[in-house]
């Protein structure tokens, strides 16, 4: 993947990287030799993840608490990565929230939080990272969406709206940025065995995707040659319950 000059260190930023799918993406990138920065919502979760990861990958991982729904925090996050590493080769917009209720029952705060986290947060990060990647003439932006970006469900008004929007944002950003050597893709996983939406990981979930499956999908995208741009990747459990 000729994204950097010979011998240069590849640099990634993963939002929502302290646990779940984001943590799996962080670990897989570290295993492949990347230098990885990530954020999480709470200082405690970020500090714990950094401490664990630095034992195995000293000098190549850093994290900070950030609320992706706040544009100023996202701008500082991206600027901090570029200041520390001098470049940014990969942005993974993974941070997400889930609240599920009928359209006439979901609270206004929950609606606003989901849109801020799942949709606006990705926009803020793309807006901050794209100029850096355009100057480099290369880069990847991967947006972790969901099959809920294409398939509405009862009780999913807010979540569906945020993910439908994220997929539209991803496709439009892809068209804007590919002339500059920046490739943008959306990964749309189905049910994943995490604690997302209040569900306990591992609880009756043997049929679900593992977070590592989604992480592999992300890194597999990075292996495509410069001439190829797989802009959408759908990932489903192979044997869901009937």
N, C-alpha and C positions, 0 to 999 in steps of 0.2 A: 504494500500500500504506500505509494510514493507521496505521502502527505507532508513529509518534512525532508530537509536536506540530510544527506548521508550522516548517520551517527547522531542526529538530533533526537532529543527525547520527545515523545508524543505526550500531549497534555490534554486531560479530559476534565470536564466539570459535570457532575451528576447531581441533580436536585432530588431531594427526598432520598438521600443515599445512606441513611443510618440504619435502615431496616428494610425487610421485605424485598421487593423486586429491585429497588435502588441499591440496597446493600449487595445483592447478588451481582448486579452490574459492576459496582465498584470492585468487588473481589475478582471478578473475571478479567477486568481491565488490568488490575494489578498483576494477576497471574501472567498476563501477556506482555508485561514490561512497561506499561504506561505509568506516568505520574498522574495521580488522581486527586482532585479536589472535590469535595461534596458538601452539601448543606442538609440540615434537618431543622425541624421546627423548634425543638427544645435543646438548650445547652447540654443538659444531662445526657440525652441520647446521643448527641454528637460526640461529646467527650468520651463516652464509653466505647463507641464504635472506633474512634481514632486510636484509643489506647489498645484495643484488641488488634486492630489492623497493623499498627506500627510495630508490634512484636514480630510480625511475619514479613512486613515490607517497610523496614526502616528507611526514612528519608524520602519516601515516594507517596505519602498520603497525608492529606490535611483536610480538616473539616471546620465548619463554623455554623452557628445557628443563624437562620434567616427565614423570614416569612416571604414566600415567593409572591404572595398577593400584594406586596408593597413594592412599587417600582424603584424607590430609592434604595431599598435593601438589595434588590436584584442587581442594580447598576453597580453598587459597591462590591457585591459578590464577584461579578465578572471582572471588574477592574482589579480586584485583589488578586485574582488568578493570573491575569496578564502581568501585573506588577511583579508577582513572585516568580513566574515561570517564563515570561517574555513572549508567550504565545498561547493560543487555544486551538486545538485541533478537533476536539469533539465536545459538543454540548448534548447532554441527555436530559430532556425535560421529563422527569419521572414523577415529581411531587404531585400527589393527588389526594383528594378527600372524597368520601362517599356518604351521602345521607339519602335515605329512601323513604318516600311517603307519597300518598296521592297528591295530585297537583293542587288541590284545594286545601290541603292540610299542611304542606311543607311550610316551615316558618321563613319569614323574610331574611332573617340572619343566616339561616342554613343555605338558602338560595344564593345569597350574595357571597357567602364563603366558598361554596362550590365553584361558582363562576370565577371568583378571584384566584383560587388555587389551581383549578384544573385548566382554565383557559387563559385568563389574563396573565398568570404567572409565566406560562410558556411564551406568550407574546413579549412580555418584558425581557425575558432572557434572550430570545431571538434578536430582539431589537438591540440589546447590548452587545451580543456576541457577533452578529453579522458583520459590522464594520471591521472588527479584528480579523475575521476569516477572509473577508474581501481583500484586505491589505496583503494577507499572506498568499492569496490566490488559491486557497484550498481550505477544506474543513468539512466536517460532518455535523449535522444537527439531527438528532433522533428524538422524536416525540412519542412517548409511551401513552398511547390512547387506550382503546378497549374495543371489543366487538360491540359494546354499547354505543359506539360512534356510528354504527350502521343499523342497529336493531333496537327499536324502542321497546320498552317494557313497562308494564303497569307499576306504578310506584317509582319510576325512574325519571320523572320530568326534569328535575334539576341535573341529575347525573347525565342523562342522555343529552340534554341541551349543552352541557359543558363539553362532552366528548364529541358530539357532532360538530361543535364549533372548533374544537382542537383539530379535528381531521380537516376541516375546511381551511383553517389557518396553516396547517402543515402543507397541504397541497398548493396553496397560493404562495407560501414562502418558497417552496421548491421551485416554482416557476420564476419567481423574482431573483433567486440567488444562484441558480445553476449556471447562468452565463458568466458568473464570477468564480467558478470552480468550487462553489459551496454546494454540497449535496444535502438534501433534506428528505427524511423518510419518517413514516409513522409505523409503529408496531402496534398491532391490535390484538392483544391476548384475550382469550376467554377466561373462564374461571381459574384463578390461581390460588394455591394453598398459602395464604397469608392471613394476617389478622385484620384485613381490610374490611371496613364497614361494620366493625364490631364482632366479626366472626373469629373464633379462636382457631389459630393455625393447627392443622392436624386433626381437627375434630370432624370425623366422617368425611375426610377429604382425599382419600387415597386415589380417587379418579381424577383429581384436579391437576393442572399444570403445576410444576415446581417453579419457584422464582428463578432457579438456575436455567430453566428452559427459555424464559424470556431474556435473560442475560445472554444466553448463547445466540438468540435471534439478533440481538443488538450487535454483538461482535461479529457475527457472520456477515452482516451488512458491510462492515468495514473492510472485509476481505475482497470485495468486488473491485475490479480494475477501474481506473478513472473514467473509462468510456461508458460504464454501466451505472445506472441509477435505479435500484429497486425502491420505489417511492412509497409503497404500501406493503406491509407483511402481516397477514392474518395468521394467528396461532391458536389452535383449538385443542382441548383434551381429546385424545383419540377414542376414549371409551366412556363417555358420560353416562350417568344412570338414565334408564328409560323413563 
